[in-house]
Amino acid sequence: MIVQPDFPPMEETGIYFNSEEIDFELNNEEEVIQWLQKLIEQEDKSLRLLNFIFCSDDYLLRINLEYLDHDTLTDIITFPYADPPFIEGDIFISIDRIRENAQLFKVSFEQELHRVMAHGVLHLCGYGDKTEKEIRQMRKKEEDALRSMRHEV
């Protein structure tokens, strides 16, 4: 009798995009995946699983209230499921906030979306944004990532 080895199921890896309570599809999905993978590699981190969930202000506000006890609108909430060097988590992004912030900052919707996506990945890489020093470092990293994106796409 031949006995098959009992292998554990293969873990899912990669970068995935979904939407909740909003009709949104990411442009240039493959290029964005490659750009995010490069960002993670440049930080000497290892990608496991990364889910981007694009949603409405209302949806993200409910998450903010339920999980973080914050009664404010935000553009992004990042939930890490592993510690660096491993990148595993869910990143919720409000498309409503991205549109409004793009107008406020006088940048394109895509540029603001990419900045916020990089911001979430950088949080998973271990960067914070609570102190002035952390904020300056985060902004520099975001700008470096955006420059890299412009060269990639």
N, C-alpha and C positions, 0 to 999 in steps of 0.2 A: 504494500500500500504506500502511495506517495503522499506525503504530508506537505501541504503548502505552508510556507512560513507565515506567521501572523504579523504582518506589517501594520504599523499604525497608519491611519489615513494621512495622506499628504496634506500638509498645511497649505492653505491658500496664501499666495504671496502676490504682491503687485500693488498697483494704484488703480482705484476704481472711482467712478463718478456716478452720483445718483441725484435725484431731486425729490423734494417733499413739499407739497402744497404750492408748487409753482411750476410753470411750464418753462423749463430752461435746459438747453443742451450746450455743452462746451464746444467752442470752435477749435479746430486743430488739436483734437484730443491726443493723437499720437505724439505730436511735437511737444505738447505740454507734459505728457508722461516722461518723455526723454529729458526735458528740461528739469523736471522735479527729481528724477533719478540722478542726474548730474549734480544738482544742488546737494542731495543727500550724500553722494560719493565725495564731493569736495569737502564736506564736513567730517569725513572719515566715519560715517555712520553706515549701518546696514539696514536696508529696507526689508521689512517683513510684510506688513499689510497697512495700506493707507486708503481710507475711504473719505472722499469729499462728498458732502451732502449739501447741495444747493437748495436754499429754502427761502421762505418769506420772512419779513420782520416778525409777524405774529408767531410763526412757528419757532423762531429762534428766541423770542421773548419768553415763550412758555418753557423752553429748555433752560434759559437763564434763570427763571424763577424757580423751577423745580429742582435743578441740580446745583445751582450756585447761589440761590437766594438773592439774586440781583434783579431789581425791578427797573431795568434800563434796556434800551435798544443797543445792539452792538452789531458789528459787521462779521465777527467770527468768534466761535467757541471751539477750543481744541480739547479733546479728551485723549490723553495718552494711555496706552495699555501696556507699555513696556518702557523701560528706562534706557537712555542712551548707553551703548552705541546702537541699540536696536530701535528702529522706527516702526511703530505700530500704533495706530490710533484712528479716531474719527475727527474730521474737521468739518464743522457746520458753518456755512457761509450764507449770510443774508444777501440775496441778489438785490433786494430793495435798498439796503444800505450801500451796496457797491455803486448802484446807479446814482444815488444821492451824493455820495462822497466823491465820485468822479466829477460831477458838476461842481461841487464845492471846491475841489482842489484843482479844477480846470485841467483834467487829464482824461484820456479816453477810458471808456468802460473797461476795455480789455486790460489796459495798463493797471487800473485800480484792482481789477480782479486778480491779476497775476501777482501784484504786490501783496494782497491779502493771502493768497495761496502760499506764497513764499513765507509770509509771516507765520502761518500755521505750521509749516514744515520746520521752520527755525525754532519754534517753541518745542516741537518734538525732539529737535536736536539738542535741546538743553538751554536755549537762550531765553532770558526773561525780558520783561519790559515794565518793571515796577519802579525802579530808580532811574534818575536822570542818566546815569552812566549806562545802565542796561538799555534804555530807550535809544541813546545815541548809537550804541553798538548794533541794536536791532535795525535801526534805520539804515546804517551803513551796509549791513548784510542784505537788507531788502533791495537797496539800490544796486549793489553788486549783482544780485540775482536778476534784477530787471535788465541790467546791461547784458548779462549773459543770455537772457531770453531774446533780446533784440538781435543778438548775433546768431541765435539758434534758429529762429523762425523766419 
